[in-house]
């Protein structure tokens, strides 16, 4: 490969790197959750200041959150067994409400936006109440698990 081609290849790789990060394979459920938290703060700010663009932006980010890496999905599925369906359903519930919230924000409909926002948070907390500790325990890095014994 001549040097021009090498440079082109390097530029291409740089251009593709952020896209690879967006696919979510490099991330973890915990990092996804930290992102959701930031999106929720954004939505709350938007609702408190009547900034519907901010609300729509936060809602879109929640709707399009990265996928849980396959290795972690397997660990969660092994722990939850048949309850995996209920876990996924809670994720879908929050997803659907984030779309509803975005539509309400785009329509500048404050009442509808607040209603979707509240129900969406209930979805976040429902999953946490039921599954957060159990799932966090199986996803915790091994080193931490050993020191927790
Ligand atoms: C389907 C289940 C589920 C739903 C829905 C869900 N979470 Fe979580 N969340 C979890 C689990 C499991 C953890 C623990 C992850 C870990 O520690 O590895 C977690 C952890 C968190 C944490 C703590 C992260 C940390 O640094 O310890 C935050 C913040 C969070 N979620 C925010 C949210 C928000 C905001 C929503 C709704 C928009 C939401 N979650 C919806 C399952 C869920």
Boltz pocket constraint, residues with backbone or C-beta under 6 A from the ligand:
constraints:
  - pocket:
      binder: B
      contacts: [[A, 29], [A, 30], [A, 33], [A, 34], [A, 36], [A, 37], [A, 40], [A, 62], [A, 87], [A, 88], [A, 90], [A, 91], [A, 94], [A, 120], [A, 121], [A, 123], [A, 124], [A, 125], [A, 127], [A, 128], [A, 131], [A, 132], [A, 133], [A, 135], [A, 136], [A, 139], [A, 140]]
      max_distance: 6.0
